[in-house]
Each structure stands twice: as structure tokens, then as C-alpha cells.
Amino acid sequence: MTASHWVLFRGRQACIVGPANRQGEGIAVDDAADHIFGIVLLNDWSARDIQRWEYVPLGPFNGKNWVSSHLSHLYDRKRCVECATKV
């Protein structure tokens, strides 16, 4: 297979989570902020030509999850709260 000639990427926001909750136990909505360590910007890359080629026999598969990358800067939870309160 050759390199992809039709690449799509989407900018997304990803949360880095921690501390963990106990396996099988949920986290209350009011406590969710305590489990967010920080936020990064994430690029979700899709090889659309590969995705279109494999879609008929397999459904969306490798072309959909081609690669992900993120910015090296992490916005910690404290900074996110400071920014959100200024808006």
C-alpha cells in the first residue's frame, strides 16, 4: 500500500485523568474536576483514502485510527480553572 494522499486531521481537547477511582466504581459529576490532571490539544489524523478503500469489506478500521498526536504543553487543572473563571 502506498502513502496516504488524502489526510484529514481534527483538533480536539483531551483530558489527562488521575487519580484513579476504584475499579467498578463511578465518579460523581460533582467530583469529576478532582480527577482531571490537565488538558492537552490533540490532533486526530485520519487517512481518508485508506479508510474509503477498506470501508466496504471491513467497516471503518485502520484508516480511521491512523495516528494521534498532541501538543507538548499540558494545561494543568489549576490553570484551566483560572482561565475559566476569567471568561
C-alpha positions, 0 to 999 in steps of 0.5 A: 500500500502506498502513502496516504494522499488524502489526510484529514486531521481534527483538533480536539481537547483531551483530558489527562485523568488521575487519580484513579477511582476504584475499579467498578466504581463511578465518579460523581459529576460533582467530583469529576474536576478532582480527577482531571490532571490537565488538558492537552490539544490533540490532533486526530489524523485520519487517512481518508483514502485508506479508510474509503478503500477498506470501508466496504469489506471491513467497516471503518478500521485502520484508516480511521485510527491512523495516528494521534498526536498532541501538543507538548504543553499540558494545561494543568487543572489549576490553570484551566480553572483560572482561565475559566473563571476569567471568561 
